[in-house]
Amino acid sequence: MSDDTRQRAGVGEHTAAARRVLLTPAAPGSLAPVARISAAVRAAELTGQPALADRYRAMASHGAADAGPSLTAAVRDFTDRVTLAPGAAGPDLLRALTARGLDGPAVVALAQICAFVAYEARVASGLALLSGEPAAETVEPSPAPAPSLVEPPLSAEARFTLDELSWRPRIPAVDADALTAGQQAVIDAHATLSVTSPYYRTLLHDPAALDHRTHVYNAVMYGRGGLPRAERELATLLVSRANGCVYCASVHGRKYAQLSRDEAAALRVLSEGGEALADDARGRAIARFAEAQTRTPPRGGAAEVAALRAAGLTEAELTDLVYAVALFGWANRLMLVLGDAQPVRRPDAAVPHDPIPRDDTPRNDARDDARESCSRTSGQNPRTGDA
């Protein structure tokens, strides 16, 4: 879990801090701590991690006021959908929350909570697998979620592509010209953040959560050594495809193509998923693990771990893979729930997608790599989200 000694420096500290500011913030606003913790417990149980659910439950204050039946039901429905079927989480979910009194910051906080638990649960699951334990425990919360929420087919509108896409928020983003001191401090603290991004300005409704998430993201995706960068991007591409996140798959497909110098392979993975890697033992093992762990509950097993070790992954590389897969349980859910991917309007429609850089410059610096990160929607109009 987040206090495991095998993780990269800073990840445990900022995971714990994200947990604290999301579940027991000093100023919870219109989303009370009891509702926050209930959502986290529910998401952990659905993901087959009862020990993690108990950890969240223990954070509740005795005598905390109930959120009310109407809001409680809406939060539960939101949590179920985002946890089990993020690709099916439409704007109706956000409308149901705002109709029951949640404002923009509270909606973003709830989305962050569900996405964060998806990450923390898969870290726990993945590290358990590496230790020879089960990926998940069978837990059946009562009442059970609707069957229609379990592994829905990918929407017909979801067309995976290497084309550059834009992203439009479903709730008003923070005004770039009216940031609070706290919001500006978070932007200034991270070279990978920009107020030109409507995605970041949406997440700035909860600046503390964005701050800690960015620390975790940068350490997992850009840290030196361990799993090669191209394989981290492959894992996140596979997770994004499995979750139906067209935007993230586009960005990380381009990064994988760039770092592997194999655009054709990136296109095949977009089209076929892990099956495209059948002739590559190491890539196929990474795909099997990533796709199994993306399921809810995670479904990796001893066979997936054995295949990774047989393919030559070291313990440090295995741990990096666990965290990369888990991280995109977090990233995909935020992208899918809080906004919509859209084509970029270009004057020259004949260009199929951005050319993939072919230079030999090392890509180890977070400031360079983040230009193509799913955490950045660069080049967009901050007022509309369009390019």
PAVEX-71285 format. One record per residue: residue number from 1; residue in one letter; y, x, z of N, C-alpha, C in turn. Coordinates in steps of 0.2 Angstrom, whole numbers, plus 5000, padded with zeros to 4 digits. Example, Ala and Ser with C-alpha at 12.3 -4.5 7.8 and 13.67 -1.06 7.14 Angstrom:
1:A:4972:5066:5039:4978:5062:5039:4984:5066:5039;
2:S:4989:5064:5035:4995:5068:5036:5000:5064:5039;
//
This chain:
1:M:4994:5004:5000:5000:5000:5000:5006:5004:5000;
2:S:5012:5002:5002:5018:5005:5001:5019:5011:5005;
3:D:5015:5012:5011:5015:5018:5015:5010:5023:5013;
4:D:5006:5022:5007:5001:5027:5006:5004:5034:5004;
5:T:5001:5039:5006:5004:5046:5005:5003:5048:4998;
6:R:4999:5045:4994:4998:5047:4987:5004:5046:4983;
7:Q:5008:5041:4985:5014:5039:4980:5019:5044:4979;
8:R:5023:5043:4974:5029:5048:4973:5034:5047:4978;
9:A:5038:5053:4979:5043:5053:4984:5048:5047:4983;
10:G:5050:5044:4989:5055:5039:4989:5052:5032:4987;
11:V:5046:5031:4984:5043:5025:4982:5042:5021:4989;
12:G:5039:5024:4994:5037:5020:5000:5043:5018:5003;
13:E:5048:5022:5004:5054:5021:5007:5058:5015:5004;
14:H:5058:5015:4997:5062:5010:4994:5058:5003:4993;
15:T:5052:5004:4993:5048:4998:4993:5049:4994:5000;
16:A:5048:4998:5005:5049:4995:5012:5056:4992:5012;
17:A:5061:4995:5010:5068:4993:5010:5069:4986:5006;
18:A:5066:4986:5000:5066:4980:4996:5063:4974:4999;
19:R:5057:4976:5003:5054:4970:5006:5059:4967:5012;
20:R:5062:4972:5015:5066:4970:5021:5072:4966:5018;
21:V:5076:4968:5013:5082:4965:5011:5080:4958:5007;
22:L:5074:4958:5004:5072:4952:5001:5070:4946:5006;
23:L:5066:4948:5011:5063:4943:5015:5067:4942:5022;
24:T:5071:4947:5024:5075:4946:5030:5081:4949:5029;
25:P:5085:4947:5025:5092:4949:5023:5097:4947:5029;
26:A:5102:4952:5030:5107:4950:5035:5111:4944:5033;
27:A:5112:4942:5027:5115:4936:5025:5111:4933:5019;
28:P:5107:4928:5022:5102:4925:5017:5105:4920:5012;
29:G:5111:4918:5013:5114:4913:5009:5110:4907:5009;
30:S:5109:4903:5003:5106:4897:5003:5099:4897:5003;
31:L:5096:4903:5003:5088:4903:5003:5087:4906:5010;
32:A:5085:4902:5015:5083:4904:5021:5077:4909:5022;
33:P:5077:4913:5027:5071:4918:5028:5065:4914:5028;
34:V:5064:4908:5031:5058:4905:5031:5055:4903:5024;
35:A:5060:4901:5020:5058:4900:5013:5056:4906:5009;
36:R:5060:4911:5010:5058:4918:5007:5051:4920:5009;
37:I:5050:4920:5016:5043:4923:5018:5038:4918:5016;
38:S:5039:4912:5016:5034:4907:5013:5032:4908:5006;
39:A:5037:4910:5002:5036:4911:4995:5032:4918:4995;
40:A:5033:4923:4999:5030:4929:4998:5023:4928:5001;
41:V:5022:4925:5006:5015:4923:5008:5011:4920:5003;
42:R:5013:4915:5000:5010:4911:4995:5008:4915:4989;
43:A:5013:4919:4987:5012:4924:4981:5006:4929:4982;
44:A:5006:4932:4989:5001:4937:4990:4994:4933:4991;
45:E:4994:4927:4994:4987:4924:4994:4985:4922:4987;
46:L:4989:4920:4982:4987:4919:4976:4984:4925:4972;
47:T:4987:4931:4974:4985:4937:4971:4979:4940:4974;
48:G:4976:4937:4979:4970:4939:4982:4971:4945:4987;
49:Q:4977:4945:4991:4979:4950:4995:4981:4947:5002;
50:P:4976:4944:5006:4977:4941:5012:4980:4946:5017;
51:A:4978:4952:5017:4981:4957:5022:4989:4958:5021;
52:L:4991:4958:5015:4998:4958:5013:5001:4952:5015;
53:A:4998:4946:5014:5001:4939:5016:5002:4939:5024;
54:D:4998:4942:5027:4998:4943:5035:5004:4947:5036;
55:R:5005:4952:5033:5011:4957:5034:5017:4953:5033;
56:Y:5018:4949:5028:5024:4945:5027:5025:4940:5032;
57:R:5019:4937:5034:5020:4931:5039:5022:4934:5045;
58:A:5021:4940:5047:5023:4943:5053:5030:4944:5054;
59:M:5033:4944:5048:5041:4945:5048:5045:4939:5049;
60:A:5042:4934:5050:5045:4927:5051:5047:4927:5059;
61:S:5053:4925:5060:5056:4924:5066:5054:4918:5069;
62:H:5052:4918:5076:5050:4912:5079:5055:4907:5080;
63:G:5054:4900:5078:5059:4895:5079:5063:4895:5073;
64:A:5062:4898:5067:5066:4897:5061:5066:4890:5059;
65:A:5072:4888:5056:5072:4881:5054:5068:4881:5047;
66:D:5065:4875:5046:5062:4873:5040:5067:4872:5035;
67:A:5065:4874:5028:5069:4873:5023:5070:4866:5020;
68:G:5066:4862:5023:5066:4855:5020:5061:4853:5015;
69:P:5058:4847:5015:5052:4846:5011:5054:4847:5003;
70:S:5060:4844:5001:5061:4845:4994:5062:4852:4992;
71:L:5066:4856:4995:5067:4863:4993:5060:4867:4994;
72:T:5056:4865:4999:5050:4869:5001:5045:4867:4995;
73:A:5045:4861:4992:5041:4860:4986:5043:4863:4980;
74:A:5050:4864:4979:5052:4867:4973:5051:4874:4974;
75:V:5052:4877:4979:5050:4885:4980:5043:4886:4979;
76:R:5039:4882:4982:5031:4883:4981:5029:4882:4973;
77:D:5032:4877:4970:5031:4876:4963:5033:4882:4959;
78:F:5039:4885:4960:5042:4891:4957:5037:4897:4958;
79:T:5035:4898:4965:5031:4903:4966:5024:4903:4963;
80:D:5021:4897:4963:5015:4897:4959:5015:4898:4952;
81:R:5021:4896:4949:5021:4897:4941:5023:4904:4940;
82:V:5027:4907:4944:5029:4914:4942:5024:4919:4944;
83:T:5020:4917:4949:5014:4922:4951:5008:4921:4946;
84:L:5006:4915:4944:5000:4914:4940:5002:4914:4933;
85:A:5007:4912:4930:5008:4911:4923:5016:4913:4922;
86:P:5018:4919:4923:5025:4920:4921:5028:4919:4914;
87:G:5023:4919:4909:5025:4918:4903:5026:4911:4902;
88:A:5024:4906:4906:5025:4899:4906:5031:4897:4910;
89:A:5034:4901:4913:5040:4899:4918:5046:4898:4914;
90:G:5047:4892:4912:5053:4890:4908:5059:4888:4913;
91:P:5065:4887:4909:5071:4885:4913:5071:4879:4917;
92:D:5066:4875:4916:5065:4869:4921:5064:4871:4928;
93:L:5061:4877:4929:5060:4879:4936:5066:4881:4939;
94:L:5071:4884:4936:5077:4886:4939:5081:4880:4940;
95:R:5081:4875:4935:5085:4869:4936:5082:4865:4943;
96:A:5076:4865:4944:5073:4862:4950:5076:4865:4956;
97:L:5077:4872:4956:5080:4875:4962:5087:4874:4963;
98:T:5091:4874:4958:5098:4873:4958:5099:4865:4960;
99:A:5095:4861:4958:5096:4854:4959:5095:4853:4967;
100:R:5091:4857:4970:5090:4857:4977:5095:4861:4982;
101:G:5100:4864:4979:5105:4867:4982:5105:4875:4982;
102:L:5101:4878:4978:5101:4885:4978:5106:4887:4973;
103:D:5110:4892:4975:5115:4895:4970:5112:4901:4966;
104:G:5116:4904:4962:5114:4909:4958:5111:4915:4962;
105:P:5114:4917:4967:5111:4923:4971:5104:4921:4974;
106:A:5104:4915:4976:5097:4913:4979:5092:4912:4974;
107:V:5093:4910:4968:5088:4909:4963:5086:4916:4961;
108:V:5091:4921:4960:5089:4928:4959:5085:4931:4964;
109:A:5087:4930:4970:5083:4932:4976:5076:4930:4976;
110:L:5075:4923:4975:5068:4920:4975:5064:4923:4969;
111:A:5067:4924:4963:5063:4927:4958:5061:4935:4959;
112:Q:5066:4938:4963:5064:4945:4965:5059:4945:4970;
113:I:5058:4940:4974:5053:4940:4979:5046:4939:4976;
114:C:5046:4934:4971:5039:4933:4968:5037:4939:4964;
115:A:5042:4942:4960:5041:4948:4956:5039:4954:4960;
116:F:5042:4955:4966:5041:4960:4971:5034:4960:4973;
117:V:5032:4954:4975:5025:4953:4978:5020:4955:4973;
118:A:5021:4953:4967:5017:4954:4961:5016:4962:4961;
119:Y:5021:4966:4962:5021:4973:4962:5017:4975:4968;
120:E:5019:4973:4974:5016:4976:4980:5009:4974:4980;
121:A:5007:4968:4978:5000:4966:4978:4996:4970:4974;
122:R:4998:4972:4968:4994:4976:4963:4994:4984:4965;
123:V:4999:4986:4969:4999:4993:4972:4993:4993:4977;
124:A:4993:4988:4981:4987:4987:4986:4981:4987:4983;
125:S:4980:4982:4978:4974:4981:4974:4972:4988:4971;
126:G:4976:4991:4967:4974:4997:4963:4972:5003:4968;
127:L:4976:5004:4973:4974:5009:4978:4967:5008:4981;
128:A:4966:5001:4983:4960:4999:4985:4954:5001:4980;
129:L:4955:5000:4974:4950:5001:4969:4949:5009:4969;
130:L:4954:5013:4969:4953:5020:4969:4949:5023:4975;
131:S:4949:5019:4980:4945:5020:4986:4938:5017:4987;
132:G:4936:5014:4981:4930:5011:4981:4930:5004:4984;
133:E:4935:5001:4985:4935:4994:4988:4937:4989:4983;
134:P:4936:4982:4984:4937:4977:4979:4945:4977:4978;
135:A:4946:4974:4972:4953:4974:4969:4956:4968:4973;
136:A:4953:4963:4975:4956:4957:4978:4950:4953:4982;
137:E:4953:4949:4986:4948:4945:4990:4949:4938:4988;
138:T:4944:4934:4988:4944:4927:4986:4947:4923:4991;
139:V:4953:4920:4990:4957:4916:4994:4959:4910:4991;
140:E:4958:4904:4994:4960:4898:4990:4965:4894:4995;
141:P:4972:4896:4993:4977:4892:4997:4976:4885:4996;
142:S:4978:4881:5001:4978:4873:5001:4985:4870:5001;
143:P:4987:4866:4996:4983:4864:4990:4983:4869:4985;
144:A:4977:4869:4981:4977:4874:4976:4982:4873:4970;
145:P:4984:4878:4966:4989:4877:4961:4986:4873:4955;
146:A:4990:4870:4951:4987:4866:4946:4983:4870:4941;
147:P:4978:4868:4938:4974:4872:4934:4977:4874:4928;
148:S:4982:4870:4926:4986:4872:4920:4990:4878:4920;
149:L:4991:4880:4927:4995:4886:4928:4991:4893:4927;
150:V:4984:4892:4927:4980:4898:4927:4979:4900:4920;
151:E:4981:4906:4919:4980:4910:4912:4981:4905:4906;
152:P:4988:4903:4906:4989:4899:4900:4989:4903:4893;
153:P:4988:4900:4888:4988:4904:4881:4996:4906:4880;
154:L:4996:4912:4877:5003:4914:4875:5007:4909:4871;
155:S:5013:4908:4872:5017:4903:4869:5017:4905:4861;
156:A:5017:4900:4857:5018:4901:4850:5024:4904:4848;
157:E:5029:4904:4852:5036:4907:4851:5036:4915:4852;
158:A:5030:4917:4856:5030:4924:4858:5027:4928:4852;
159:R:5032:4931:4849:5030:4936:4843:5031:4943:4845;
160:F:5026:4947:4846:5027:4954:4848:5030:4958:4842;
161:T:5034:4962:4844:5038:4966:4838:5041:4972:4841;
162:L:5042:4977:4837:5045:4983:4838:5053:4982:4837;
163:D:5055:4977:4834:5062:4975:4833:5066:4976:4840;
164:E:5072:4978:4839:5076:4978:4845:5078:4970:4846;
165:L:5077:4968:4853:5079:4961:4855:5085:4961:4859;
166:S:5088:4956:4860:5093:4955:4865:5090:4950:4871;
167:W:5094:4949:4876:5091:4945:4882:5097:4941:4884;
168:R:5096:4935:4885:5101:4930:4887:5099:4927:4894;
169:P:5103:4928:4899:5102:4925:4906:5102:4917:4906;
170:R:5098:4914:4910:5097:4907:4911:5102:4905:4916;
171:I:5105:4909:4920:5110:4907:4925:5116:4912:4924;
172:P:5122:4910:4926:5128:4914:4924:5127:4921:4928;
173:A:5128:4926:4924:5128:4933:4926:5134:4934:4930;
174:V:5134:4939:4934:5140:4942:4938:5145:4944:4932;
175:D:5152:4942:4934:5157:4944:4929:5158:4952:4930;
176:A:5158:4955:4924:5158:4963:4924:5165:4965:4927;
177:D:5170:4961:4926:5177:4963:4928:5179:4960:4935;
178:A:5174:4958:4939:5175:4955:4946:5169:4957:4951;
179:L:5167:4963:4950:5162:4965:4954:5164:4966:4961;
180:T:5160:4965:4966:5162:4966:4973:5161:4974:4974;
181:A:5164:4976:4980:5163:4983:4981:5155:4985:4982;
182:G:5151:4981:4985:5144:4982:4985:5141:4982:4978;
183:Q:5142:4978:4974:5140:4978:4967:5142:4984:4963;
184:Q:5148:4986:4964:5150:4992:4960:5147:4998:4963;
185:A:5146:4998:4969:5142:5004:4972:5135:5005:4970;
186:V:5132:5000:4969:5125:5000:4966:5125:5003:4959;
187:I:5130:5000:4955:5131:5003:4948:5132:5010:4948;
188:D:5137:5012:4952:5139:5019:4952:5133:5024:4955;
189:A:5129:5021:4959:5123:5025:4962:5118:5027:4957;
190:H:5117:5023:4951:5112:5024:4946:5114:5025:4939;
191:A:5112:5031:4937:5114:5032:4930:5111:5027:4925;
192:T:5105:5024:4927:5102:5020:4923:5104:5013:4923;
193:L:5109:5011:4926:5112:5004:4927:5119:5004:4923;
194:S:5120:4998:4920:5126:4997:4916:5129:4990:4917;
195:V:5135:4989:4917:5138:4982:4918:5138:4979:4911;
196:T:5137:4983:4905:5137:4980:4899:5130:4976:4898;
197:S:5125:4977:4902:5119:4973:4902:5119:4967:4905;
198:P:5118:4961:4902:5118:4955:4905:5112:4954:4910;
199:Y:5107:4958:4909:5101:4958:4913:5103:4961:4920;
200:Y:5106:4967:4920:5108:4970:4926:5114:4965:4930;
201:R:5118:4962:4926:5123:4958:4929:5120:4952:4932;
202:T:5114:4950:4930:5111:4944:4933:5108:4947:4939;
203:L:5104:4953:4939:5101:4955:4945:5106:4957:4950;
204:L:5113:4958:4948:5118:4960:4953:5120:4954:4958;
205:H:5117:4948:4957:5118:4943:4962:5115:4945:4968;
206:D:5110:4950:4968:5107:4953:4974:5107:4960:4974;
207:P:5113:4963:4975:5114:4970:4973:5109:4975:4977;
208:A:5108:4973:4984:5103:4977:4988:5096:4978:4985;
209:A:5094:4972:4983:5087:4972:4980:5087:4976:4973;
210:L:5092:4975:4969:5093:4979:4963:5093:4987:4964;
211:D:5096:4988:4970:5097:4996:4971:5090:4998:4973;
212:H:5086:4995:4977:5080:4998:4979:5075:4997:4974;
213:R:5075:4992:4970:5071:4991:4964:5072:4997:4959;
214:T:5078:4999:4958:5080:5004:4953:5077:5011:4956;
215:H:5078:5012:4962:5075:5018:4965:5067:5019:4963;
216:V:5064:5013:4964:5056:5013:4963:5055:5014:4956;
217:Y:5059:5010:4952:5057:5010:4944:5058:5017:4942;
218:N:5064:5021:4944:5065:5027:4941:5060:5032:4943;
219:A:5057:5032:4950:5052:5036:4952:5046:5035:4949;
220:V:5044:5029:4947:5037:5028:4944:5037:5030:4937;
221:M:5043:5028:4933:5043:5029:4926:5045:5036:4924;
222:Y:5049:5039:4928:5052:5045:4925:5051:5051:4929;
223:G:5047:5050:4935:5045:5056:4939:5041:5061:4935;
224:R:5043:5068:4936:5039:5073:4933:5032:5074:4935;
225:G:5028:5076:4931:5021:5078:4932:5017:5071:4932;
226:G:5011:5072:4934:5006:5066:4935:5004:5064:4928;
227:L:5004:5057:4927:5002:5054:4921:5007:5055:4916;
228:P:5005:5058:4910:5010:5059:4904:5014:5053:4903;
229:R:5020:5054:4901:5025:5049:4900:5023:5044:4895;
230:A:5020:5046:4890:5017:5042:4884:5012:5037:4887;
231:E:5008:5039:4892:5003:5035:4894:5006:5030:4899;
232:R:5011:5032:4903:5014:5027:4907:5017:5021:4903;
233:E:5020:5023:4897:5023:5018:4893:5018:5014:4889;
234:L:5012:5017:4888:5006:5013:4885:5004:5008:4890;
235:A:5003:5010:4897:5001:5005:4902:5006:4999:4902;
236:T:5013:5001:4902:5018:4996:4903:5018:4991:4897;
237:L:5017:4994:4891:5016:4990:4885:5010:4985:4886;
238:L:5005:4988:4888:4999:4983:4889:5000:4978:4894;
239:V:5003:4979:4899:5004:4974:4904:5009:4969:4902;
240:S:5015:4972:4898:5020:4967:4896:5017:4962:4890;
241:R:5012:4965:4886:5009:4961:4882:5004:4955:4885;
242:A:5001:4958:4890:4996:4953:4894:5000:4947:4897;
243:N:5006:4949:4900:5010:4944:4903:5014:4940:4898;
244:G:5014:4942:4892:5018:4938:4887:5026:4940:4887;
245:C:5028:4946:4889:5035:4947:4890:5036:4951:4883;
246:V:5039:4947:4878:5040:4950:4872:5046:4955:4872;
247:Y:5051:4954:4876:5056:4959:4877:5054:4966:4879;
248:C:5050:4965:4885:5048:4972:4888:5043:4975:4883;
249:A:5039:4971:4880:5034:4974:4875:5037:4978:4869;
250:S:5043:4975:4867:5047:4978:4862:5050:4985:4864;
251:V:5053:4985:4870:5056:4991:4872:5051:4996:4873;
252:H:5046:4994:4877:5041:4999:4879:5036:5001:4873;
253:G:5035:4997:4868:5032:4998:4862:5036:5004:4858;
254:R:5042:5003:4858:5046:5008:4855:5046:5015:4859;
255:K:5046:5015:4865:5045:5021:4869:5039:5024:4868;
256:Y:5033:5020:4868:5027:5023:4867:5026:5026:4860;
257:A:5029:5023:4855:5029:5026:4848:5033:5032:4848;
258:Q:5038:5033:4852:5042:5039:4852:5039:5044:4855;
259:L:5036:5043:4861:5033:5048:4865:5026:5051:4862;
260:S:5023:5046:4859:5016:5048:4857:5017:5050:4849;
261:R:5023:5049:4846:5024:5051:4839:5019:5047:4835;
262:D:5017:5041:4837:5012:5037:4833:5015:5029:4833;
263:E:5019:5028:4828:5022:5021:4828:5016:5016:4826;
264:A:5012:5018:4821:5006:5014:4819:5002:5012:4825;
265:A:5001:5016:4830:4997:5015:4836:5000:5010:4840;
266:A:5007:5010:4841:5011:5005:4845:5010:4999:4842;
267:L:5011:4998:4835:5010:4992:4832:5003:4989:4832;
268:R:4998:4993:4832:4991:4990:4833:4990:4988:4840;
269:V:4993:4991:4845:4993:4989:4852:4996:4982:4853;
270:L:5002:4982:4850:5006:4975:4850:5002:4970:4847;
271:S:4998:4971:4842:4994:4966:4838:4988:4964:4842;
272:E:4984:4969:4844:4977:4968:4847:4976:4970:4854;
273:G:4981:4972:4857:4980:4974:4864:4976:4980:4865;
274:G:4972:4981:4870:4968:4986:4872:4962:4987:4866;
275:E:4960:4982:4863:4955:4983:4857:4958:4988:4852;
276:A:4964:4989:4851:4967:4994:4846:4965:5001:4848;
277:L:4963:5002:4854:4961:5009:4857:4954:5010:4857;
278:A:4950:5006:4854:4943:5007:4855:4940:5014:4853;
279:D:4943:5018:4849:4941:5024:4847:4944:5030:4851;
280:D:4948:5028:4856:4951:5033:4860:4949:5032:4867;
281:A:4944:5036:4870:4941:5034:4876:4946:5034:4882;
282:R:4951:5039:4882:4956:5039:4887:4961:5033:4887;
283:G:4963:5031:4881:4967:5026:4880:4964:5019:4881;
284:R:4958:5018:4879:4954:5012:4880:4953:5011:4888;
285:A:4951:5017:4892:4950:5016:4899:4957:5014:4902;
286:I:4962:5017:4900:4969:5014:4903:4970:5007:4901;
287:A:4968:5005:4895:4969:4998:4893:4965:4993:4897;
288:R:4959:4995:4898:4954:4991:4902:4957:4990:4909;
289:F:4959:4995:4912:4962:4995:4919:4968:4991:4919;
290:A:4973:4992:4915:4979:4989:4915:4979:4981:4914;
291:E:4974:4979:4909:4974:4972:4907:4970:4969:4913;
292:A:4965:4972:4916:4961:4969:4922:4966:4968:4928;
293:Q:4970:4973:4929:4974:4972:4935:4980:4968:4934;
294:T:4982:4966:4928:4987:4961:4926:4985:4954:4928;
295:R:4979:4953:4928:4977:4946:4929:4978:4944:4936;
296:T:4979:4938:4938:4980:4935:4944:4974:4931:4947;
297:P:4970:4933:4952:4971:4939:4955:4968:4945:4951;
298:P:4970:4951:4953:4968:4957:4949:4960:4957:4948;
299:R:4958:4960:4943:4951:4959:4942:4948:4966:4940;
300:G:4951:4971:4941:4948:4978:4940:4942:4979:4945;
301:G:4938:4984:4943:4932:4985:4947:4930:4992:4946;
302:A:4924:4994:4949:4922:5001:4949:4921:5003:4942;
303:A:4919:4999:4938:4918:5001:4931:4924:5004:4927;
304:E:4930:5000:4929:4936:5002:4926:4938:5009:4929;
305:V:4937:5010:4935:4939:5016:4938:4935:5022:4936;
306:A:4928:5020:4935:4924:5026:4933:4925:5028:4926;
307:A:4927:5023:4922:4929:5025:4915:4935:5029:4914;
308:L:4940:5028:4919:4946:5032:4919:4944:5039:4921;
309:R:4940:5040:4926:4938:5046:4929:4934:5050:4923;
310:A:4930:5046:4920:4926:5049:4915:4930:5052:4909;
311:A:4936:5048:4908:4940:5050:4903:4945:5056:4905;
312:G:4944:5058:4911:4948:5064:4913:4954:5063:4917;
313:L:4956:5057:4919:4962:5056:4923:4961:5059:4930;
314:T:4966:5063:4932:4965:5066:4939:4967:5061:4944;
315:E:4967:5062:4951:4969:5058:4956:4976:5056:4955;
316:A:4980:5061:4954:4987:5060:4953:4989:5055:4948;
317:E:4985:5056:4942:4986:5052:4936:4984:5045:4938;
318:L:4979:5044:4941:4976:5038:4943:4981:5034:4947;
319:T:4984:5037:4952:4989:5034:4956:4995:5032:4952;
320:D:4997:5037:4948:5003:5035:4944:5002:5029:4939;
321:L:4995:5028:4937:4993:5022:4933:4994:5016:4937;
322:V:4991:5016:4943:4991:5010:4948:4999:5008:4948;
323:Y:5003:5013:4950:5010:5011:4951:5014:5008:4945;
324:A:5012:5011:4939:5015:5009:4933:5013:5002:4931;
325:V:5007:5001:4932:5004:4994:4930:5007:4989:4935;
326:A:5007:4991:4942:5010:4986:4947:5018:4985:4945;
327:L:5021:4990:4944:5029:4990:4943:5030:4984:4937;
328:F:5026:4984:4932:5028:4979:4927:5025:4972:4928;
329:G:5022:4971:4934:5021:4965:4937:5028:4962:4939;
330:W:5031:4967:4942:5038:4965:4944:5043:4965:4938;
331:A:5043:4969:4934:5048:4969:4929:5047:4964:4924;
332:N:5041:4962:4922:5040:4957:4917:5042:4950:4920;
333:R:5041:4949:4926:5042:4942:4929:5050:4941:4930;
334:L:5054:4946:4931:5061:4945:4931:5064:4944:4924;
335:M:5061:4948:4919:5064:4946:4912:5062:4939:4910;
336:L:5055:4937:4911:5053:4931:4909:5056:4925:4912;
337:V:5057:4926:4919:5060:4920:4923:5067:4919:4922;
338:L:5071:4924:4922:5078:4924:4923:5082:4923:4916;
339:G:5078:4924:4911:5082:4924:4904:5077:4924:4898;
340:D:5080:4924:4892:5076:4923:4886:5077:4929:4881;
341:A:5072:4932:4878:5073:4937:4873:5075:4933:4867;
342:Q:5079:4936:4863:5082:4934:4857:5082:4939:4851;
343:P:5082:4937:4845:5083:4943:4840:5090:4945:4840;
344:V:5091:4951:4838:5097:4954:4837:5100:4953:4831;
345:R:5106:4950:4830:5109:4948:4824:5111:4955:4820;
346:R:5109:4956:4815:5111:4962:4811:5113:4961:4804;
347:P:5118:4964:4802:5121:4963:4795:5115:4965:4790;
348:D:5111:4970:4791:5106:4971:4786:5099:4969:4789;
349:A:5097:4963:4787:5091:4960:4789:5085:4963:4786;
350:A:5086:4968:4781:5080:4971:4778:5077:4976:4782;
351:V:5081:4979:4787:5078:4984:4792:5073:4981:4797;
352:P:5067:4982:4796:5062:4979:4801:5063:4980:4808;
353:H:5065:4987:4810:5066:4988:4817:5069:4995:4817;
354:D:5071:4997:4823:5075:5003:4824:5070:5009:4822;
355:P:5073:5014:4819:5068:5020:4818:5067:5023:4824;
356:I:5061:5025:4825:5058:5029:4831:5060:5036:4830;
357:P:5064:5039:4835:5066:5046:4835:5060:5050:4835;
358:R:5060:5056:4831:5055:5060:4830:5057:5067:4832;
359:D:5062:5068:4836:5064:5075:4839:5059:5077:4844;
360:D:5059:5084:4845:5055:5087:4850:5058:5088:4857;
361:T:5063:5085:4858:5067:5086:4864:5063:5083:4870;
362:P:5062:5087:4875:5058:5084:4881:5062:5078:4884;
363:R:5058:5073:4886:5061:5067:4888:5059:5066:4896;
364:N:5061:5070:4900:5059:5070:4907:5065:5068:4911;
365:D:5071:5067:4908:5077:5066:4912:5078:5058:4912;
366:A:5079:5055:4918:5079:5048:4919:5085:5046:4915;
367:R:5091:5050:4915:5097:5047:4911:5096:5046:4904;
368:D:5091:5051:4901:5090:5050:4894:5085:5044:4893;
369:D:5079:5044:4897:5074:5039:4896:5076:5032:4897;
370:A:5081:5031:4901:5083:5024:4903:5086:5021:4898;
371:R:5089:5025:4892:5092:5021:4887:5087:5017:4883;
372:E:5081:5018:4884:5076:5013:4881:5072:5010:4886;
373:S:5074:5009:4892:5071:5006:4897:5071:4999:4897;
374:C:5066:4995:4900:5066:4988:4900:5071:4986:4905;
375:S:5073:4991:4909:5079:4989:4914:5086:4990:4911;
376:R:5086:4991:4905:5093:4991:4902:5093:4988:4895;
377:T:5097:4983:4894:5098:4979:4888:5105:4982:4885;
378:S:5105:4988:4882:5111:4991:4880:5113:4989:4874;
379:G:5120:4990:4873:5123:4988:4867:5124:4980:4866;
380:Q:5124:4977:4871:5125:4969:4871:5132:4967:4873;
381:N:5134:4962:4871:5140:4959:4873:5140:4957:4880;
382:P:5143:4959:4885:5142:4957:4892:5144:4950:4893;
383:R:5148:4947:4888:5149:4940:4890:5144:4935:4887;
384:T:5140:4937:4882:5135:4932:4878:5128:4935:4879;
385:G:5127:4941:4880:5121:4944:4879:5118:4946:4873;
386:D:5123:4944:4867:5121:4946:4861:5123:4953:4859;
387:A:5119:4956:4854:5121:4963:4852:5127:4963:4848;
//
